[in-house]
């Protein structure tokens, strides 16, 4: 991606408005409790709140001390205690325990419970059963979309996938509808609603029938002039993509180090380097220490933000190109340092002031370069390990349906070697989906070996993967007792591979010269979810390579950098047969007012003005899908893309969620205020 591309791809709308809405709602909720207060916080909300506010703001609005919401005694010096949590049974039990303990100790407090994102009758009933409902005031903190990038909105709902497809809890579908309705309140109705998947259809049904609200603003009675469509992708429609190893820079950081709420834990020396000595401000900072010493250091959180120009340039690149790009940036900065150092001589005061200002900017750029070089050095050894490359080889062979039995044998060998549990499960599920199921006898042997290697406590994980609601680890052929919904959901991967052009012959050495297709995010494989979006928003990109067309048309359309005018949104037209082969409902309706669906074609398309398509992933999306959608948005003029999701996922956190593997916040009960 060139610098020009980044500059031209202006954010389609100011997503920071959602941060301000969430911040104001939090301030109003805190101010509703007069006086000094102790805040007891659900640990899973710490990250999302960190995207909304800072500790200083909480203190300014009366928060004296903050603790994690966890079992055990709670000691508070303030009369007011405010609990902020999601409506979960375990938290209700803990809160009830605190209130009862304080009553026994004759410690008087005023209790307030702020539920995220809305009130729950279940919570009230449980508090009543515990006998403490009269002692606590219950209200809601409506935390909805949070901007995690200029073009990405997330509900930051970590358990959304498990809630829907394992626990059968569709609360997140309702909450997603509420968040999308807020989007419509701000910018007007989505003129066209498209979706693929059963839960996507349910979400769109909620949007068109409208959920009762306290007020109906005018924007809910007229089509938006900003949006042209909402495209909802049900995560179960494409389970292959999150099972694959992400190969973009940001995606690989998430795979190897882990990104939570746009923050990554890095060695402290990278985040806070030693302060420069006096008199050497114009000198470049020293090179990072070795990757071995970095991995042993204490960790500190670092925000991966769009305000960092270098990160914005690197995040969507295939990792194979990162080293070359970092070297280019380093050489450029070195030249800038030398030029500014020479400019310090024989200059007027005004000119010197300008040079010193430039040096300050270069130092911030150099610090960013230092951090991303350090991150690259942490990732590089992992990508060179035998296990990592063997996993990639198995993935590529399964996607190509090459010697499947040998790939299954390789997975068995990985189990015998004690490879990462998450990697093994990801490969097994990938083999099952892409081949229509693993041979029954081989699958039984694999399950036995898996449980003997990793422990029988993971039996519920294997059962969940094979359950009708998920059905991503199945035998072939299916036994006669298989429920009909499982049989109906058999995934047609091999036909889709051809019809959606999923596998692209790609020269890895040329990836830094031209991004040939969305498949660059997986070094030759195109995510099905993004291909489905292209079926609506970039139809030509499904059938052929738009980047190649760009080369030939650039001379004729030089003023637009070779970009082609985006075609009007006409639904799934041209791809109906392909959509019909994919399990799950297909939706395409028009809106002209809340509660009223217009006939197709009833609303005129905006032909000249730049519009925005919103792509919503129900159940989570990966960083590679975000990178691929950004690529799609860059190919055409006249249409921007906003990506919205219930949360950021990868194969590892999906497996961890299903297996009940908790990777919690470490530290003391005191949350830091």
C-alpha positions in Angstrom: 0.0 0.0 0.0 1.5 3.3 -1.0 1.6 6.5 1.0 -0.7 8.1 -1.6 -3.3 5.3 -1.0 -3.3 6.0 2.7 -3.7 9.7 2.2 -6.5 9.3 -0.4 -8.5 6.8 1.8 -10.0 9.4 4.1 -12.2 8.0 6.9 -15.8 7.8 5.5 -17.2 9.3 8.7 -16.0 10.5 12.1 -16.1 7.3 14.2 -14.9 9.3 17.3 -18.5 10.4 17.8 -19.2 7.0 19.3 -16.3 7.5 21.8 -17.8 10.8 22.8 -21.3 9.2 23.2 -19.9 6.4 25.4 -17.9 8.9 27.4 -20.9 11.1 28.1 -23.0 8.2 29.0 -20.4 7.0 31.5 -20.0 10.5 33.0 -23.8 10.8 33.4 -24.0 7.4 35.0 -21.3 8.3 37.5 -22.8 11.8 38.2 -26.1 10.1 39.1 -24.4 8.9 42.3 -23.6 12.0 44.3 -20.4 12.3 46.3 -17.2 10.2 46.4 -17.6 6.6 45.2 -15.7 3.3 44.9 -15.9 1.8 41.5 -16.0 -2.0 41.3 -15.3 -3.1 37.7 -15.9 -6.2 35.7 -12.4 -7.1 34.4 -13.6 -7.8 30.9 -14.8 -4.1 30.7 -11.4 -2.6 31.6 -10.2 -2.7 28.0 -13.3 -1.3 26.4 -13.5 1.5 29.0 -9.8 2.3 28.3 -10.9 3.2 24.8 -13.5 5.6 26.2 -12.0 7.3 29.1 -8.9 7.8 31.3 -8.4 7.4 35.0 -8.2 11.2 35.5 -11.7 11.6 34.2 -13.1 9.0 36.6 -11.4 10.7 39.5 -12.8 14.1 38.3 -16.3 12.6 38.6 -15.9 11.3 42.1 -14.2 7.9 41.8 -12.0 7.6 44.8 -10.8 3.9 44.4 -11.3 1.2 41.8 -11.3 -2.6 42.3 -11.9 -5.6 40.1 -15.2 -7.4 40.6 -14.1 -10.7 42.0 -14.9 -13.1 44.9 -13.8 -12.2 48.3 -14.3 -9.3 50.8 -14.6 -5.7 49.6 -13.3 -2.9 51.7 -14.5 0.6 50.9 -13.8 3.9 52.6 -16.6 5.6 50.7 -20.3 5.5 51.4 -21.1 4.9 47.7 -20.2 1.7 45.9 -20.8 1.5 42.2 -20.6 -1.8 40.4 -20.1 -1.8 36.6 -20.4 -5.1 34.9 -22.1 -7.2 32.2 -25.3 -9.1 33.4 -23.7 -12.4 34.4 -24.8 -14.7 37.1 -21.4 -15.0 38.7 -21.2 -11.3 39.2 -24.6 -11.1 40.7 -23.6 -13.7 43.3 -20.4 -11.8 44.1 -22.3 -8.5 44.5 -24.9 -10.2 46.8 -22.0 -11.5 48.9 -20.5 -8.1 49.3 -23.8 -6.6 50.4 -24.5 -9.4 52.9 -21.0 -9.2 54.4 -21.3 -5.5 54.8 -24.6 -5.9 56.5 -23.1 -8.4 59.0 -20.3 -6.0 59.7 -22.7 -3.1 60.2 -20.9 -1.3 57.4 -23.4 1.1 55.7 -23.1 1.8 52.0 -25.2 3.0 49.1 -25.0 0.4 46.3 -25.5 1.2 42.6 -25.3 -1.4 39.8 -24.6 -0.3 36.3 -25.3 -3.1 33.8 -23.7 -3.1 30.4 -25.2 -2.6 27.9 -28.7 -2.7 29.2 -31.0 -3.7 32.1 -31.7 -7.4 32.7 -34.8 -8.9 34.3 -32.7 -12.0 35.2 -30.3 -9.9 37.3 -33.2 -8.3 39.2 -34.8 -11.7 39.8 -31.5 -13.1 41.1 -30.9 -10.2 43.4 -34.4 -10.6 44.7 -33.7 -14.3 45.4 -30.6 -13.3 47.3 -32.7 -10.9 49.4 -30.7 -7.8 48.5 -32.8 -6.2 45.7 -34.0 -3.5 48.0 -30.5 -2.5 49.0 -29.2 -1.7 45.5 -30.2 0.7 42.7 -30.0 -0.8 39.2 -29.5 1.2 36.0 -27.7 0.7 32.7 -24.6 2.0 31.0 -25.4 1.7 27.3 -21.9 0.9 26.0 -22.2 0.2 22.3 -19.9 0.7 19.3 -16.3 1.8 20.1 -13.9 3.1 17.4 -10.8 0.8 17.4 -9.6 2.4 14.2 -10.8 5.2 11.9 -12.9 2.8 9.9 -13.6 0.0 12.4 -16.3 0.0 15.1 -16.5 -2.8 17.6 -18.9 -3.8 20.4 -15.8 -5.5 22.1 -18.0 -8.4 23.1 -15.4 -11.1 23.7 -17.8 -14.0 24.2 -20.2 -13.3 21.3 -19.2 -16.3 19.3 -19.6 -18.8 22.2 -22.8 -17.1 23.4 -24.5 -17.6 20.1 -23.3 -20.9 18.7 -22.6 -22.9 21.8 -24.7 -21.5 24.6 -27.6 -20.5 22.4 -27.8 -17.0 24.0 -28.9 -14.6 21.4 -28.6 -11.5 23.6 -25.7 -10.3 21.5 -27.9 -10.3 18.4 -30.4 -8.0 20.2 -27.5 -5.8 21.4 -26.1 -5.6 17.9 -29.4 -4.5 16.6 -29.6 -1.8 19.2 -26.1 -0.5 18.2 -27.0 -0.5 14.5 -30.2 1.4 15.3 -28.1 4.0 17.1 -26.0 4.3 13.9 -29.3 4.9 12.0 -30.4 7.5 14.5 -27.2 9.4 13.8 -27.0 9.1 10.1 -30.4 7.9 8.7 -31.7 4.5 7.6 -29.6 2.0 5.7 -31.3 2.1 2.3 -30.6 -1.5 1.7 -30.1 -4.4 4.1 -28.2 -7.5 3.0 -27.2 -10.5 5.0 -26.0 -14.1 4.8 -26.7 -16.6 7.5 -29.5 -17.5 9.9 -28.5 -15.2 12.7 -27.8 -12.4 10.2 -31.4 -12.8 9.0 -32.6 -12.5 12.6 -30.6 -9.4 13.2 -32.0 -7.7 10.0 -35.5 -8.8 11.1 -35.0 -6.9 14.3 -33.8 -3.8 12.4 -36.8 -3.8 10.1 -39.5 -4.5 12.8 -37.8 -2.0 15.0 -37.2 -2.4 18.7 -39.2 -0.2 21.1 -37.3 3.0 22.0 -38.1 6.1 24.1 -38.0 8.4 21.1 -38.0 8.1 17.3 -35.8 10.7 15.7 -36.5 12.0 12.2 -33.4 10.1 10.9 -35.4 6.8 11.4 -38.0 7.9 8.9 -35.8 8.7 5.9 -33.0 6.9 4.0 -29.5 8.0 4.8 -27.6 10.2 2.4 -24.3 8.8 3.8 -24.9 5.1 3.8 -25.9 3.0 0.8 -26.2 -0.4 2.5 -25.7 -2.6 5.5 -24.1 -6.0 4.8 -24.4 -8.5 7.7 -22.1 -11.5 7.6 -23.0 -14.3 10.0 -19.7 -15.8 11.4 -20.8 -19.3 10.9 -21.2 -18.7 7.1 -17.3 -18.5 7.0 -15.6 -20.5 9.7 -12.6 -21.2 7.5 -11.1 -17.7 7.7 -10.7 -17.4 11.5 -9.2 -20.9 11.6 -6.3 -19.9 9.3 -3.1 -18.2 10.5 -3.3 -14.5 9.8 -0.4 -13.3 7.7 -0.8 -9.5 7.8 1.3 -7.5 10.2 -1.5 -6.6 12.6 -3.0 -10.1 12.2 0.2 -11.8 13.1 0.7 -9.6 16.1 -2.8 -10.8 17.2 -1.8 -14.4 16.5 1.6 -14.4 18.3 1.4 -11.7 21.0 -2.3 -11.0 21.3 -4.2 -7.8 20.8 -7.0 -6.9 23.2 -9.0 -3.7 22.8 -6.4 -2.3 20.4 -3.6 -2.8 23.0 -0.7 -5.2 22.9 1.7 -6.1 25.7 5.3 -5.4 24.7 8.6 -5.4 26.5 8.9 -2.3 28.7 12.1 -1.1 27.1 10.3 -0.9 23.7 7.4 1.2 25.1 9.5 3.4 27.4 13.0 3.7 26.0 15.8 5.4 28.1 15.6 9.2 27.9 18.2 10.7 25.6 21.1 12.5 27.2 21.4 16.3 27.0 23.0 17.6 23.9 22.3 14.7 21.7 18.6 15.4 20.8 19.3 15.4 17.1 20.8 11.9 17.2 18.8 8.8 16.2 17.9 6.5 19.1 19.9 3.3 19.5 18.8 0.1 17.8 16.5 -2.3 19.7 18.1 -5.0 21.8 18.0 -8.6 20.7 14.7 -10.5 20.4 15.8 -13.0 23.0 16.3 -10.3 25.7 13.1 -8.6 24.6 11.0 -11.7 25.2 12.3 -12.1 28.8 11.4 -8.5 29.8 8.5 -7.3 31.9 5.5 -6.3 29.7 3.7 -3.0 29.3 0.6 -2.2 27.3 1.0 -0.3 24.0 -1.8 1.2 22.0 -1.9 0.2 18.3 -3.5 3.4 17.1 -4.4 4.9 13.7 -2.7 8.1 14.9 0.6 6.4 14.3 1.4 6.9 10.6 3.9 4.1 10.5 1.5 1.6 12.0 -1.2 2.7 9.6 1.2 2.0 6.7 2.3 -1.4 8.1 -0.8 -2.9 9.6 -2.4 -4.4 6.5 0.8 -5.5 4.7 1.7 -9.2 4.3 4.3 -9.9 7.0 6.8 -11.0 4.3 7.1 -7.3 3.3 7.5 -5.7 6.7 11.3 -6.0 6.9 11.8 -4.3 3.5 9.3 -1.5 4.4 11.0 -0.9 7.8 14.4 -0.7 6.2 13.1 1.9 3.7 11.6 4.0 6.6 14.9 3.8 8.6 17.0 5.0 5.6 14.6 7.9 5.0 14.7 9.0 8.7 18.5 8.7 8.7 18.7 11.1 5.8 16.3 13.5 7.4 18.4 13.5 10.6 21.5 14.3 8.6 19.8 17.1 6.7 18.4 18.7 9.8 21.7 18.4 11.6 23.4 20.3 8.8 20.6 22.9 8.8 21.4 23.8 12.5 24.4 25.8 11.2 24.2 29.3 9.9 20.5 29.8 10.3 18.4 32.7 11.6 16.5 32.3 14.9 13.2 31.6 13.0 14.8 29.0 10.8 16.4 27.3 13.8 13.0 27.1 15.5 11.6 25.4 12.5 14.5 22.9 12.3 14.1 22.1 16.0 10.4 21.5 15.5 11.2 19.1 12.6 13.7 17.2 14.8 11.0 16.7 17.4 8.7 15.2 14.8 11.5 13.0 13.6 12.1 11.7 17.1 8.5 10.6 17.5 8.7 8.9 14.0 11.9 7.2 15.2 10.3 6.0 18.4 7.5 4.5 16.3 10.1 2.9 14.0 11.9 1.5 17.0 8.7 0.0 18.5 7.6 -1.7 15.2 11.2 -2.9 14.5 11.1 -4.5 18.0 7.7 -6.0 17.3 9.0 -7.4 14.0 11.9 -8.9 15.8 9.5 -10.6 18.3 7.4 -12.1 15.5 10.2 -13.1 13.1 11.6 -16.1 15.2 8.1 -17.5 15.6 7.5 -17.4 11.9 10.7 -19.4 11.4 9.8 -22.3 13.8 9.1 -25.7 12.4 5.7 -25.9 14.1 4.6 -22.6 12.6 5.6 -23.5 9.1 4.3 -27.0 9.3 0.9 -25.6 10.3 1.0 -23.2 7.3 1.9 -26.0 5.0 -1.1 -28.1 6.3 -3.4 -25.2 5.9 -2.4 -24.5 2.3 -2.7 -28.1 1.3 -6.1 -28.5 2.9 -7.3 -25.4 1.1 -6.1 -26.9 -2.2 -7.5 -30.4 -1.3 -4.0 -31.8 -1.8 -3.3 -35.2 -0.3 -5.9 -34.8 2.5 -5.1 -38.1 4.3 -1.4 -37.1 4.6 -2.5 -33.7 6.1 -4.6 -35.5 8.7 -1.6 -37.8 9.5 0.5 -34.7 10.0 -2.0 -33.3 12.5 -1.8 -36.6 14.4 1.9 -36.2 14.5 1.6 -32.7 15.9 -0.7 -34.1 18.7 2.0 -36.8 19.5 4.6 -34.0 19.7 2.4 -32.0 22.1 1.9 -29.0 19.8 -0.2 -26.1 20.9 -3.8 -27.3 21.7 -5.3 -24.3 19.9 -3.3 -24.9 16.7 -4.3 -28.6 16.6 -8.0 -27.9 17.0 -7.8 -25.2 14.4 -6.2 -27.6 11.9 -8.7 -30.4 12.7 -11.7 -28.1 12.2 -10.2 -26.8 9.0 -9.7 -30.3 7.7 -13.3 -31.2 8.6 -14.9 -28.1 6.9 -12.8 -28.2 3.7 -13.1 -31.9 3.1 -16.7 -32.5 4.2 -15.6 -34.3 7.3 -12.7 -36.5 8.5 -12.9 -40.2 7.9 -14.8 -41.7 10.9 -12.2 -44.1 12.0 -9.3 -41.6 11.7 -11.4 -39.0 13.6 -12.1 -41.4 16.5 -8.4 -42.2 16.8 -7.5 -38.5 16.7 -10.0 -37.7 19.4 -8.7 -40.4 21.7 -5.1 -39.3 21.2 -6.1 -35.7 21.7 -7.7 -36.4 25.1 -4.8 -38.6 26.2 -2.3 -35.9 25.3 -4.1 -32.7 26.5 -6.5 -34.1 29.2 -10.0 -35.5 29.4 -11.2 -32.1 30.7 -11.3 -31.1 27.1 -14.0 -33.6 26.2 -16.7 -30.8 26.4 -14.6 -28.9 23.8 -14.8 -31.8 21.3 -18.5 -32.2 22.0 -19.2 -28.5 21.3 -17.3 -28.6 18.0 -19.5 -31.5 16.9 -22.8 -30.2 18.3 -25.5 -29.3 15.7 -25.3 -25.6 16.6 -21.6 -25.4 15.4 -20.9 -28.7 13.6 -17.3 -27.9 12.5 -15.6 -31.2 13.5 -17.6 -34.0 12.0 -16.9 -37.6 10.6 -17.3 -38.5 7.0 -19.7 -40.2 6.2 -22.1 -38.8 8.8 -23.8 -41.5 10.9 -27.5 -42.2 10.3 -28.4 -40.6 13.7 -27.1 -37.2 12.6 -29.7 -34.4 13.1 -31.0 -33.0 9.8 -29.8 -29.5 10.6 -26.2 -30.8 10.6 -26.7 -32.6 7.3 -28.2 -29.4 5.8 -25.2 -27.4 6.9 -22.6 -29.4 5.1 -20.2 -26.8 3.7 -19.7 -26.8 -0.1 -16.1 -25.6 0.0 -14.7 -27.3 -3.1 -17.4 -25.7 -5.4 -17.0 -22.3 -3.7 -13.3 -22.5 -4.2 -13.9 -22.2 -7.9 -17.0 -20.1 -8.1 -15.7 -17.4 -5.7 -12.0 -17.7 -6.9 -10.7 -18.4 -3.4 -7.3 -19.7 -4.3 -5.1 -17.3 -6.3 -1.7 -18.1 -7.9 0.4 -15.4 -6.3 4.1 -14.6 -6.4 5.1 -13.7 -2.9 8.0 -11.6 -4.1 5.6 -9.3 -6.0 3.3 -8.7 -3.1 5.1 -5.4 -2.2 4.8 -4.2 -5.8 1.1 -4.7 -6.2 -1.6 -6.1 -4.0 -3.1 -8.5 -6.6 -6.2 -9.4 -4.8 -7.7 -9.7 -1.3 -5.9 -13.0 -1.1 -2.7 -11.2 -0.2 -3.8 -11.4 3.5 -3.4 -15.2 3.4 -0.6 -15.3 0.8 -2.9 -16.6 -1.9 -6.3 -17.4 -0.3 -9.2 -15.0 -0.4 -11.5 -14.9 2.7 -15.0 -16.2 1.8 -16.6 -13.5 4.0 -14.9 -10.7 2.1 -15.7 -12.4 -1.3 -19.3 -12.2 -0.2 -19.0 -8.5 0.5 -17.5 -8.1 -3.0 -20.5 -9.9 -4.4 -22.4 -6.8 -3.3 -20.0 -3.9 -3.4 -17.3 -4.9 -6.0 -18.8 -7.5 -8.3 -15.9 -7.4 -10.7 -13.4 -8.3 -8.0 -15.0 -11.7 -7.5 -14.6 -12.8 -11.1 -11.3 -11.2 -12.0 -8.4 -9.2 -10.7 -9.3 -5.5 -10.3 -5.7 -4.6 -9.4 -4.6 -5.8 -12.9 -7.3 -3.8 -14.5 -6.1 -0.8 -12.6 -2.7 -1.0 -14.4 -4.3 -0.8 -17.8 -6.8 1.9 -16.9 -4.4 4.2 -15.0 -3.4 6.1 -18.2 -7.0 6.8 -19.1 -8.1 7.7 -15.6 -5.0 9.4 -14.3 -6.8 12.0 -12.2 -8.3 9.2 -10.1 -5.2 7.0 -9.9 -6.8 4.3 -12.0 -9.8 3.8 -9.7 -13.1 2.8 -11.3 -16.4 4.4 -10.2 -18.1 2.1 -7.7 -21.2 0.5 -9.2 -24.6 1.0 -7.5 -25.7 -1.4 -4.8 -28.0 -3.9 -6.5 -27.9 -6.6 -3.9 -26.7 -10.2 -4.6 -27.6 -9.9 -8.3 -25.4 -12.2 -10.4 -24.4 -14.4 -7.5 -27.8 -15.8 -6.4 -26.9 -19.4 -7.4 -23.6 -19.3 -5.4 -25.3 -17.8 -2.3 -28.0 -20.6 -2.5 -25.3 -23.3 -2.1 -24.0 -21.7 1.1 -25.9 -22.9 4.2 -28.0 -20.2 5.9 -30.6 -17.6 4.9 -29.9 -15.0 2.3 -31.5 -11.5 2.9 -31.9 -8.6 0.6 -34.5 -5.9 1.4 -34.9 -2.2 1.1 -35.9 0.3 3.9 -37.9 3.5 3.6 -39.0 3.9 7.2 -38.6 1.9 10.5 -41.1 -0.9 10.4 -41.6 -0.7 6.7 -39.7 -2.6 4.0 -39.8 -1.1 0.5 -39.9 -3.2 -2.6 -36.5 -3.8 -4.3 -35.7 -0.9 -6.6 -38.0 1.5 -4.8 -35.2 3.7 -3.5 -33.0 5.6 -6.0 -29.3 5.0 -5.9 -26.9 7.9 -5.3 -24.9 7.8 -8.6 -22.3 10.6 -8.1 -21.9 11.4 -4.4 -19.5 9.2 -2.4 -21.5 6.8 -0.1 -20.5 4.4 2.6 -21.3 0.7 3.0 -21.3 -0.7 6.5 -20.1 -4.3 6.8 -21.2 -5.9 10.1 -19.7 -9.2 11.3 -22.0 -11.0 13.7 -19.8 -13.2 15.8 -16.5 -11.3 15.3 -14.0 -10.7 12.5 -10.3 -11.0 12.1 -7.7 -8.4 11.3 -7.1 -10.0 8.0 -10.7 -9.5 7.0 -10.4 -5.8 8.0 -7.2 -5.5 5.8 -9.0 -7.2 2.9 -12.0 -4.9 3.1 -9.7 -1.8 3.2 -8.2 -3.1 0.0 -11.6 -3.4 -1.5 -12.4 0.2 -0.5 -9.2 1.5 -2.1 -10.0 0.0 -5.5 -13.0 2.1 -6.3 -13.9 5.8 -6.0 -17.4 6.8 -4.8 -17.7 4.2 -2.0 -16.1 4.0 1.4 -16.4 1.0 3.7 -17.0 1.1 7.5 -16.3 -2.3 9.3 -18.4 -3.0 12.3 -18.2 -6.2 14.4 -19.2 -7.7 17.7 -15.5 -8.1 18.4 -12.1 -9.0 17.1 -11.4 -12.7 16.9 -8.9 -15.3 15.8 -8.8 -19.1 15.8 -7.0 -19.2 19.1 -9.4 -17.1 21.1 -12.3 -19.0 19.6 -10.9 -22.3 20.8 -10.0 -20.8 24.2 -13.5 -19.5 24.6 -15.1 -22.9 23.7 -12.6 -24.8 25.9 -13.1 -22.4 28.9 -9.4 -21.5 28.9 -9.3 -18.2 30.9 -6.5 -15.7 30.0 -7.4 -13.1 32.6 -6.0 -9.8 33.7 -3.1 -10.4 36.1 -2.5 -8.2 39.1 -4.0 -7.4 42.5 -7.6 -6.8 43.5 -6.8 -3.1 43.4 -7.5 -1.9 39.9 -5.1 0.9 40.0 -6.6 4.1 41.4 
